[in-house]
Amino acid sequence: MKETLLLIDIQNDYFPGGRMELAGMEDASKKAAGLLKAFRASGEPVFFIKHLSTRPGASFFTPGTPGAEIHDSIRPLTEETVIEKHFPNSFFQTDLLSRLNEENVTDLVICGAMSHMCIDTTVRAAKELGFTSTLIADACATRDLKFKDELLPASTVHASFMAALDEMFAKVMTAEEYLV
C-alpha cells in the first residue's frame, strides 16, 4: 500500500474576492494545509490538481489570471507535482494516472473543490481505476445550487455528495479523524 494526497482545485477564484467564491473554502483549505503538512513530513507523494478553463466564455480559472493560481495556503514546492486539467475528472486527458502508477500509488487521500463537481467525478473515476480512496469531507467545499425553483444551500449539496460517495466509492472522514 502506498498513499498519496490529491489536492484538487484549491485555487484563488474559489476564495473570497474570487470569481466563483465557495462556501467554507477558507476553512476547507486550512484542513487541506494540515493534511499537506503531514504528507510532507512523512515523505509521501503529493499531487496538486489545477483546473484551467479553456472553454470559450469561461468565467473563472482563466489561464494566466491570478484566480487560476493555486492558493497560498497550500502553495506547491518546486519539486512537487502539479497536474493541469481542463475537465472535472482529474484523470481525464491528464497524465495523473501514469504519474500515480510511476509512484506505485494504490491509495488516494482526496480533498479540495467543488464537492459536487471535480471531487465527485475524480473520486468515482479513482474507484473505477482500482484505487482505494479516503475523502476528507471537511477539507472540501462547494456552493449553493439551484434546481428548478429550489435553492439548495451549499451545506446540503456538500452533505448529499459526501453521503453518496461514502462507502461505495470512498471512505469519507474528517481531517482530524484521518490524522489521528
N, C-alpha and C positions, 0 to 999 in steps of 0.2 A: 504494500500500500504506500503510495506517495501522494501527498496532498499539495494543492496549490490554492492560492487566493485569487479570485477573479473580482476585480473592482470595475463595475460596469457603469459607464457614462456619468461619473461623478464630475460634472463639468459646470463651468461658471453659469451658463444660461439657466440652469435649474435652481440657482440660488437667488436670494432677494436681489432685485435690480437686474436680474437676467431676463431673457426674452420668454422663458417658459418656467416661471417660478413654481416649485413644487411645495406641497405642504410637508413640513417636517424635514426638509432637506438638510438643514444645518445640524440637527440632532443626528440624523442618519449618517452624515459624513463624520461626525465625532466618533460614532461607533465603528465606522469603517476605518478610521485612523487608528483606533485601538487594535483592530484586527491586523492592520498593516504593520504596526509596531511589533506585534507578537510574531508575525511571519518573518519579518526582517531579522528579529532576534534569534529565531530558530534556524535561519538559513534556508527555509523552504521557499520555493519559487513563487513569484507574484506576477500576475498579468494585469495590466491596465487596459481596459477596453474604452476606446474613444470613438464616439459617433460623429461622423461628419456628414451633413446633409448635402447631397448632390442633386436632389430633385429640383426642378425649376420652381421658383417661388417659395422655397423653404424659409420658414420664419425664425428658426433657431438652429444652433450648431453649424452655422455657415462657416465654411473653411476660411481661415485667415482672420477671423474675428476673435476678440478676447472671450466671448461667450462660448466658443468651441473648445477652449483650453481646459485641461484638467485642473480642478480646483486646488488651491494651495494647501488645503487640509490633508491632501494625500499625494502631493507632488511626487512623481516618479523620480528615482535616482537615475543617473545617466546609464547605469548598467542594467536597469530593469526594463522589461519588455512592455512596449505599448503596441497594441493591435488596433488599427483603424478599421472601422466598419461603416457601412452605408445602409444597413438594414437592421431591424430589431434583433434578429438572431445573431449572436456574436460569432457563430460558426459559419454563417452563410457568406460565401465569397470572401473569406479571410483565410489566413494561414494558422488560425488558432488551433485547430485540431492537430495539424502536423507539429506545431510547436509543443503542445501538450504531450504528444507521443514521443517527441525527441527527449523530453524530460522524464519519460516513463510515468507520467501522472495518471493515477487511477481515480482519485477523489478530488472533488472541487468544493471549495467554500465560496459561496456567491453572495455578493451584495451590490447595492447601487440603485439605479433608477432606469426607468419607471417600473414600479411593481407590476402594473397591468400590461406592460408592453415588452421592453427589452429583457427584463428579469424573467417574466413568464416564458417568452419564446426561447431564451437561452437555457433555462432550467429544463424545459421539455426536450429541447434538442440534445442536451447533455445526457439525459436518460436514454434517448434513442441511440446515442453513440456509445453507450455502455459505461458511462461514468456514474459513480456514486456521488450525489450532491448533498451538501448541507447549505441551506438557505438561511441567512441571518436576517430575520424579519425586521428588527429594529435598526438595521443598517441599510434599509431600503426606504424609498419614498415614492409618492405618486401625487396625483392631483384630483380635484373634483372632476367627475364626468357627467355628461348629460345623456340620458337615454330617453328618446321621445320627449315627453314633457316632464320627466323626472330628473331632478338633480341628485346625483349620488355623491355624498361627501367623500373626500379622499380617504378618511379613516375606514369607511365602508368598502370602498374599492380595494384598498390595501388588504384588509382583513379577508375579503372574499377571495382574492387571488392567493394569499398565503394558505387559506383553508383548502383551496382547490389543488395546490401543489403539494401540500403536506402528505407524507407517507407514500403516495403513489409515485411522485416524481423527485422528492427530496425530503430530507429531514429538516423541518423548519424549527428554528430555535432563536433565542436572543443571543446577542454578543456575549453577555455575561455567562449564560449557560455554556456557550461554546468555549470560552476562555478558561473555564474552571479546570 
